[in-house]
Amino acid sequence: MVDNYGAWLGRQLERQRLTQTELALRVGVTRAAVSTWVSGRVMPRPETLKAIEQVLGVAPGASMSMDETVGQERLTWYHRPAHADGGREYGNAAAFAFDADLSVLAREATQNSLDEVLDIARPVRVRHVLHEISSERLDQFRRVLRWDDLRAHYEAAANAGRKVSRALARGLREMEERESLVLLRIDDYNAHGLTGDDYDDGRFSAVVRRQLDSVKSNLSAGGSFGLGKATLWSASSLGMVLINSTLGEPHDGHCERRLIGRIDLPWHTLGEDAFAGPAWFGEPDNAREGATRSWWADEATVEALHLKRDSDEPGTSFLVVGAHQGDDEDADLEVLYEKLMHGLGRNFWASMIAAPGGIPLLEASVVAMRNGVEVVTERRVVPDDYEPARSRALRAFLEGSTVDRLTTHEQVVERRISLSVPALRNPESATEGRSVQHEAVLLLTTAELDDPRPNQLVCMRGNRMVVMAQTINPPLGGNPYQALLLAGTAAGDSVVGASAAEHFLRTAEPPEHDTWKRTEDLVVTYARGAVRSINDFRSAMREGVLALVSTQKDHPAEEGEEIPSILRESLRMDPPKGPPRNARSYPQVDDVEGHIDEAGAWQVRVEVNLPSQEDPWTLIPVLRFATRSGPKPVVKWAKLIAERNCEVTPDGSLLFRAGVRTAAFLGASDVQDHPVPARMARLEVDVQRAKESM
């Protein structure tokens, strides 16, 4: 207690810019007495404690509870002055390493959450909360945020004439015109939280203060460059992120409600003063020439800033202020919601599957709200909704029920793929000075009848985030399949060379973590032959898939029922393959993704390529059910949602903005209008002019 009080008193003196001598004079004691209190050797008497509280201006009893809550009146923004040598940054270069896309944000942020798991006996829980605020909520949010103090900096930065400036100008304009703001809060639980000092090495400074600093102690960590956090700021139309962290280990004797805010602006000037761009929101740090540091917030401030967490479990909440979907200015909450669900489901489905009696690595959900009212129900991401065949394959592996050869549709065949991990260039032990043979696990199963992207191999390592996907077409007559490769610790902690392979493959990943290839880190870390090992590994994967496909050729898809491969192919969902149009003169459907929901309706996402022209395109989306022969009846849409570069008109047409080359929309089929159940037909989607559709 005495030691803790001394540390608390020292921090209060620093905050108030009081010396020990000044405190002694005001309280009426000697300088030596104050020194014994601050050093933790002696505790002041009760009546002296009250006098100290009055001098410091803290609440009665604060010296006993050692409360360090900072009131809103003390919060301020610190804008980093421009470099004395004239250097300028017109934005954060790390942010340009990724697309400003919410599915990319979901991938990078969730990867970081998985890397920071606190208790490996429980899953990391990630919750994405979209919240559109307006009226009084928006006014209160901006008031606590000191928006009036920020406005001049934003206007100056928006007029700097750079790429980032134009994006800021658009963000400011949208907030003012719509009189609303979309917030995206990403909460993780059962994670370490942003521990450590405000400035020295640690998780807090790596995320809040530094660039290209990746503090990852987990061997299976997905991230390694310190770039992924930049997606948080790039997803904000205002370049602003607020943070609330519950710590897994105390800092200054506290764990809950550690808050800080950061803005990434380009270099700009206000009057005669020039600013580097970055700014931090917090408590003034008098020891660092007015810089701001994190503060311990009261519950009212956390509520006003929409940073309230739903439990006291350790982890961090990142609030993206002005969340947006890349170049799609018209994306509404429903579109943003679907982008997040898609990003989580496609990249982390395997992390959400557990062995029998075990727990998954990850649980994830998304919800959308408007002024505190839920408008899109919170939904947990279910792996089978996105990867039904591969989910079946992973479960079979975890259950130990794989087979040597497929004889039924539900079975999963397993094969081992060798990876030669070369020795490290500068080994610290004799073991690291030798090459290691690792056996990765290749799984293959029959694709689902409605699978929009069959014949793909997906690869992953320790945290089971999808790293690489490639299409490997089967030989003529081969049945559609889905394949999964588990390498490193994903193949099992006890597998020979698992740890070595984990480290090796991690160094072979670029900042996007979307493939295994030659990287500078790989070449400088491992002995000669590392690049050849990666290339041989990739070749072995492909050969392994083709070998397994040949063994399951023409096998029965269901117990006791043979389905010819030609019929299986006819039941696949593909974009229509009608007579080709001139790609330069007419819009075309480029890609269709979808699944059948619980109600039996097709839920689809459609990408459209458009020729460049000065006028907007007005097209009618057409949905058909088709088989190999016979008519292809048109099915009504139950719902159409514009996702990117288009809007839905009142008559059900799609209006595509002039000059855009790609666009996307979401749709759901009307079950009442289905000529046959959705699972019994192939789906075709086309876009036509009004005259054609008639």
Solvent accessible surface area in square Angstrom, and as a share of the most:
residue,aa,sasa,rsa
1,M,110,0.49
2,V,49,0.28
3,D,103,0.53
4,N,88,0.45
5,Y,0,0.00
6,G,1,0.01
7,A,51,0.39
8,W,0,0.00
9,L,0,0.00
10,G,23,0.23
11,R,48,0.18
12,Q,8,0.04
13,L,9,0.05
14,E,79,0.36
15,R,31,0.11
16,Q,71,0.31
17,R,159,0.58
18,L,22,0.11
19,T,76,0.44
20,Q,47,0.21
21,T,65,0.38
22,E,68,0.31
23,L,0,0.00
24,A,4,0.03
25,L,138,0.69
26,R,149,0.54
27,V,26,0.15
28,G,64,0.62
29,V,49,0.28
30,T,89,0.52
31,R,114,0.42
32,A,67,0.52
33,A,27,0.21
34,V,0,0.00
35,S,33,0.21
36,T,30,0.17
37,W,13,0.05
38,V,37,0.21
39,S,61,0.39
40,G,9,0.09
41,R,155,0.57
42,V,72,0.41
43,M,50,0.22
44,P,8,0.05
45,R,175,0.64
46,P,99,0.62
47,E,110,0.49
48,T,22,0.13
49,L,13,0.06
50,K,136,0.58
51,A,32,0.25
52,I,0,0.00
53,E,12,0.05
54,Q,148,0.66
55,V,35,0.20
56,L,5,0.03
57,G,66,0.64
58,V,37,0.22
59,A,64,0.50
60,P,129,0.81
61,G,37,0.35
62,A,6,0.05
63,S,1,0.00
64,M,105,0.47
65,S,79,0.51
66,M,32,0.14
67,D,63,0.32
68,E,6,0.03
69,T,53,0.31
70,V,6,0.03
71,G,21,0.20
72,Q,56,0.25
73,E,137,0.62
74,R,76,0.28
75,L,4,0.02
76,T,50,0.29
77,W,23,0.08
78,Y,54,0.20
79,H,24,0.11
80,R,87,0.32
81,P,78,0.49
82,A,28,0.22
83,H,71,0.32
84,A,118,0.91
85,D,129,0.67
86,G,51,0.49
87,G,31,0.30
88,R,127,0.46
89,E,87,0.39
90,Y,62,0.24
91,G,16,0.15
92,N,27,0.14
93,A,86,0.66
94,A,11,0.08
95,A,19,0.15
96,F,108,0.45
97,A,39,0.30
98,F,20,0.08
99,D,104,0.54
100,A,34,0.26
101,D,27,0.14
102,L,0,0.00
103,S,20,0.13
104,V,36,0.21
105,L,1,0.01
106,A,0,0.00
107,R,27,0.10
108,E,3,0.01
109,A,11,0.09
110,T,0,0.00
111,Q,2,0.01
112,N,41,0.21
113,S,6,0.04
114,L,10,0.05
115,D,8,0.04
116,E,31,0.14
117,V,33,0.19
118,L,65,0.33
119,D,53,0.27
120,I,147,0.75
121,A,68,0.53
122,R,100,0.37
123,P,26,0.16
124,V,1,0.00
125,R,76,0.28
126,V,0,0.00
127,R,44,0.16
128,H,0,0.00
129,V,4,0.02
130,L,0,0.00
131,H,16,0.07
132,E,36,0.16
133,I,0,0.00
134,S,27,0.17
135,S,80,0.51
136,E,144,0.65
137,R,97,0.35
138,L,4,0.02
139,D,71,0.37
140,Q,80,0.35
141,F,1,0.00
142,R,48,0.17
143,R,154,0.56
144,V,8,0.04
145,L,2,0.01
146,R,58,0.21
147,W,9,0.03
148,D,118,0.61
149,D,89,0.46
150,L,0,0.00
151,R,90,0.33
152,A,46,0.36
153,H,16,0.07
154,Y,0,0.00
155,E,86,0.38
156,A,24,0.19
157,A,0,0.00
158,A,15,0.12
159,N,126,0.64
160,A,35,0.27
161,G,58,0.55
162,R,113,0.41
163,K,132,0.56
164,V,26,0.15
165,S,0,0.00
166,R,152,0.55
167,A,50,0.39
168,L,4,0.02
169,A,35,0.27
170,R,48,0.18
171,G,3,0.03
172,L,24,0.12
173,R,112,0.41
174,E,32,0.14
175,M,5,0.02
176,E,82,0.37
177,E,124,0.56
178,R,128,0.47
179,E,123,0.55
180,S,17,0.11
181,L,11,0.05
182,V,31,0.18
183,L,1,0.00
184,L,0,0.00
185,R,27,0.10
186,I,4,0.02
187,D,0,0.00
188,D,12,0.06
189,Y,1,0.00
190,N,1,0.01
191,A,1,0.01
192,H,46,0.21
193,G,6,0.06
194,L,12,0.06
195,T,7,0.04
196,G,25,0.24
197,D,48,0.25
198,D,0,0.00
199,Y,39,0.15
200,D,91,0.47
201,D,116,0.60
202,G,18,0.17
203,R,47,0.17
204,F,2,0.01
205,S,0,0.00
206,A,4,0.03
207,V,32,0.18
208,V,0,0.00
209,R,41,0.15
210,R,73,0.27
211,Q,74,0.33
212,L,120,0.60
213,D,37,0.19
214,S,38,0.24
215,V,60,0.34
216,K,46,0.20
217,S,108,0.70
218,N,48,0.25
219,L,71,0.35
220,S,18,0.12
221,A,0,0.00
222,G,2,0.02
223,G,6,0.06
224,S,41,0.27
225,F,64,0.27
226,G,15,0.15
227,L,18,0.09
228,G,11,0.10
229,K,18,0.08
230,A,2,0.01
231,T,4,0.02
232,L,7,0.04
233,W,14,0.05
234,S,23,0.15
235,A,2,0.02
236,S,8,0.05
237,S,14,0.09
238,L,1,0.01
239,G,8,0.08
240,M,0,0.00
241,V,0,0.00
242,L,3,0.01
243,I,1,0.00
244,N,3,0.01
245,S,1,0.01
246,T,8,0.04
247,L,4,0.02
248,G,34,0.33
249,E,100,0.45
250,P,92,0.58
251,H,31,0.14
252,D,42,0.22
253,G,66,0.63
254,H,40,0.18
255,C,41,0.25
256,E,82,0.37
257,R,68,0.25
258,R,3,0.01
259,L,1,0.00
260,I,2,0.01
261,G,0,0.00
262,R,11,0.04
263,I,0,0.00
264,D,16,0.08
265,L,5,0.02
266,P,0,0.00
267,W,38,0.13
268,H,4,0.02
269,T,60,0.35
270,L,55,0.27
271,G,79,0.76
272,E,182,0.82
273,D,86,0.45
274,A,35,0.27
275,F,34,0.14
276,A,3,0.02
277,G,1,0.01
278,P,19,0.12
279,A,0,0.00
280,W,5,0.02
281,F,0,0.00
282,G,0,0.00
283,E,0,0.00
284,P,35,0.22
285,D,4,0.02
286,N,38,0.19
287,A,72,0.56
288,R,120,0.44
289,E,166,0.74
290,G,31,0.30
291,A,12,0.09
292,T,0,0.00
293,R,43,0.16
294,S,9,0.06
295,W,3,0.01
296,W,18,0.06
297,A,2,0.01
298,D,44,0.23
299,E,116,0.52
300,A,68,0.53
301,T,0,0.00
302,V,6,0.03
303,E,90,0.40
304,A,6,0.05
305,L,1,0.01
306,H,23,0.10
307,L,1,0.01
308,K,114,0.48
309,R,21,0.08
310,D,77,0.40
311,S,49,0.31
312,D,100,0.52
313,E,39,0.18
314,P,29,0.18
315,G,0,0.00
316,T,5,0.03
317,S,0,0.00
318,F,28,0.12
319,L,2,0.01
320,V,0,0.00
321,V,1,0.00
322,G,5,0.05
323,A,8,0.06
324,H,30,0.14
325,Q,7,0.03
326,G,16,0.15
327,D,82,0.42
328,D,6,0.03
329,E,69,0.31
330,D,70,0.36
331,A,17,0.13
332,D,65,0.34
333,L,4,0.02
334,E,61,0.27
335,V,0,0.00
336,L,4,0.02
337,Y,4,0.01
338,E,58,0.26
339,K,14,0.06
340,L,0,0.00
341,M,3,0.01
342,H,52,0.23
343,G,1,0.01
344,L,0,0.00
345,G,0,0.00
346,R,62,0.23
347,N,24,0.12
348,F,0,0.00
349,W,0,0.00
350,A,0,0.00
351,S,0,0.00
352,M,23,0.10
353,I,5,0.02
354,A,32,0.25
355,A,41,0.32
356,P,91,0.58
357,G,93,0.89
358,G,41,0.39
359,I,79,0.40
360,P,24,0.15
361,L,66,0.33
362,L,1,0.00
363,E,41,0.18
364,A,3,0.02
365,S,15,0.10
366,V,0,0.00
367,V,1,0.00
368,A,0,0.00
369,M,44,0.20
370,R,94,0.34
371,N,49,0.25
372,G,31,0.30
373,V,100,0.57
374,E,87,0.39
375,V,60,0.34
376,V,29,0.17
377,T,97,0.56
378,E,63,0.28
379,R,103,0.38
380,R,135,0.49
381,V,5,0.03
382,V,68,0.39
383,P,12,0.08
384,D,54,0.28
385,D,63,0.32
386,Y,28,0.11
387,E,14,0.06
388,P,47,0.29
389,A,1,0.01
390,R,6,0.02
391,S,0,0.00
392,R,39,0.14
393,A,1,0.00
394,L,1,0.00
395,R,81,0.30
396,A,11,0.08
397,F,37,0.15
398,L,41,0.20
399,E,99,0.44
400,G,66,0.63
401,S,62,0.40
402,T,35,0.20
403,V,42,0.24
404,D,134,0.69
405,R,135,0.49
406,L,1,0.00
407,T,65,0.38
408,T,20,0.12
409,H,11,0.05
410,E,97,0.44
411,Q,51,0.23
412,V,2,0.01
413,V,1,0.01
414,E,43,0.19
415,R,94,0.34
416,R,108,0.39
417,I,9,0.05
418,S,59,0.38
419,L,1,0.00
420,S,46,0.30
421,V,4,0.02
422,P,16,0.10
423,A,18,0.14
424,L,41,0.20
425,R,119,0.43
426,N,129,0.66
427,P,60,0.37
428,E,168,0.76
429,S,57,0.37
430,A,82,0.64
431,T,83,0.48
432,E,67,0.30
433,G,36,0.35
434,R,146,0.53
435,S,74,0.48
436,V,37,0.21
437,Q,99,0.44
438,H,0,0.00
439,E,61,0.27
440,A,0,0.00
441,V,0,0.00
442,L,0,0.00
443,L,0,0.00
444,L,0,0.00
445,T,0,0.00
446,T,0,0.00
447,A,2,0.01
448,E,42,0.19
449,L,57,0.28
450,D,38,0.20
451,D,17,0.09
452,P,23,0.15
453,R,98,0.36
454,P,11,0.07
455,N,14,0.07
456,Q,34,0.15
457,L,0,0.00
458,V,6,0.03
459,C,0,0.00
460,M,0,0.00
461,R,4,0.02
462,G,14,0.13
463,N,13,0.07
464,R,35,0.13
465,M,3,0.01
466,V,17,0.10
467,V,7,0.04
468,M,8,0.04
469,A,56,0.43
470,Q,41,0.18
471,T,72,0.42
472,I,0,0.00
473,N,104,0.53
474,P,28,0.18
475,P,60,0.38
476,L,174,0.87
477,G,32,0.30
478,G,12,0.11
479,N,2,0.01
480,P,8,0.05
481,Y,0,0.00
482,Q,2,0.01
483,A,0,0.00
484,L,0,0.00
485,L,0,0.00
486,L,1,0.00
487,A,0,0.00
488,G,0,0.00
489,T,27,0.16
490,A,11,0.08
491,A,4,0.03
492,G,26,0.25
493,D,124,0.64
494,S,112,0.72
495,V,32,0.19
496,V,112,0.64
497,G,17,0.17
498,A,3,0.02
499,S,64,0.41
500,A,35,0.27
501,A,0,0.00
502,E,0,0.00
503,H,63,0.28
504,F,0,0.00
505,L,0,0.00
506,R,34,0.13
507,T,11,0.06
508,A,0,0.00
509,E,1,0.00
510,P,13,0.08
511,P,42,0.26
512,E,68,0.30
513,H,4,0.02
514,D,72,0.37
515,T,25,0.14
516,W,0,0.00
517,K,93,0.39
518,R,144,0.53
519,T,17,0.10
520,E,136,0.61
521,D,63,0.33
522,L,0,0.00
523,V,42,0.24
524,V,85,0.49
525,T,33,0.19
526,Y,6,0.02
527,A,33,0.26
528,R,221,0.81
529,G,14,0.13
530,A,4,0.03
531,V,42,0.24
532,R,154,0.56
533,S,15,0.10
534,I,0,0.00
535,N,79,0.41
536,D,83,0.43
537,F,2,0.01
538,R,73,0.27
539,S,59,0.38
540,A,30,0.23
541,M,0,0.00
542,R,108,0.40
543,E,114,0.51
544,G,5,0.05
545,V,0,0.00
546,L,58,0.29
547,A,33,0.26
548,L,4,0.02
549,V,0,0.00
550,S,61,0.39
551,T,47,0.27
552,Q,1,0.00
553,K,87,0.37
554,D,77,0.40
555,H,9,0.04
556,P,45,0.29
557,A,1,0.01
558,E,70,0.31
559,E,146,0.66
560,G,87,0.83
561,E,98,0.44
562,E,110,0.49
563,I,27,0.14
564,P,72,0.45
565,S,32,0.21
566,I,121,0.62
567,L,84,0.42
568,R,3,0.01
569,E,60,0.27
570,S,4,0.02
571,L,27,0.13
572,R,39,0.14
573,M,2,0.01
574,D,14,0.07
575,P,38,0.24
576,P,41,0.26
577,K,154,0.65
578,G,50,0.48
579,P,126,0.79
580,P,129,0.81
581,R,83,0.30
582,N,95,0.49
583,A,64,0.50
584,R,216,0.79
585,S,64,0.42
586,Y,23,0.09
587,P,0,0.00
588,Q,59,0.26
589,V,22,0.12
590,D,80,0.42
591,D,33,0.17
592,V,5,0.03
593,E,14,0.06
594,G,11,0.11
595,H,66,0.29
596,I,46,0.24
597,D,41,0.21
598,E,187,0.84
599,A,76,0.59
600,G,25,0.24
601,A,7,0.06
602,W,3,0.01
603,Q,56,0.25
604,V,7,0.04
605,R,36,0.13
606,V,0,0.00
607,E,33,0.15
608,V,0,0.00
609,N,63,0.32
610,L,5,0.03
611,P,9,0.06
612,S,73,0.47
613,Q,61,0.27
614,E,163,0.73
615,D,96,0.50
616,P,68,0.43
617,W,17,0.06
618,T,77,0.45
619,L,0,0.00
620,I,49,0.25
621,P,5,0.03
622,V,11,0.06
623,L,1,0.00
624,R,57,0.21
625,F,4,0.01
626,A,2,0.01
627,T,62,0.36
628,R,142,0.52
629,S,88,0.57
630,G,57,0.55
631,P,119,0.75
632,K,88,0.37
633,P,55,0.34
634,V,91,0.52
635,V,2,0.01
636,K,131,0.55
637,W,50,0.18
638,A,68,0.52
639,K,101,0.43
640,L,32,0.16
641,I,26,0.13
642,A,21,0.16
643,E,3,0.01
644,R,38,0.14
645,N,7,0.04
646,C,3,0.02
647,E,80,0.36
648,V,54,0.31
649,T,30,0.18
650,P,149,0.94
651,D,118,0.61
652,G,28,0.27
653,S,8,0.05
654,L,0,0.00
655,L,53,0.26
656,F,0,0.00
657,R,81,0.30
658,A,50,0.38
659,G,45,0.43
660,V,25,0.14
661,R,143,0.52
662,T,57,0.33
663,A,0,0.00
664,A,0,0.00
665,F,0,0.00
666,L,18,0.09
667,G,3,0.03
668,A,6,0.04
669,S,1,0.01
670,D,35,0.18
671,V,58,0.34
672,Q,167,0.74
673,D,49,0.25
674,H,30,0.13
675,P,69,0.43
676,V,59,0.34
677,P,70,0.44
678,A,5,0.04
679,R,164,0.60
680,M,96,0.43
681,A,6,0.04
682,R,39,0.14
683,L,1,0.00
684,E,9,0.04
685,V,1,0.00
686,D,19,0.10
687,V,0,0.00
688,Q,17,0.07
689,R,111,0.41
690,A,57,0.44
691,K,178,0.75
692,E,88,0.40
693,S,45,0.29
694,M,198,0.89
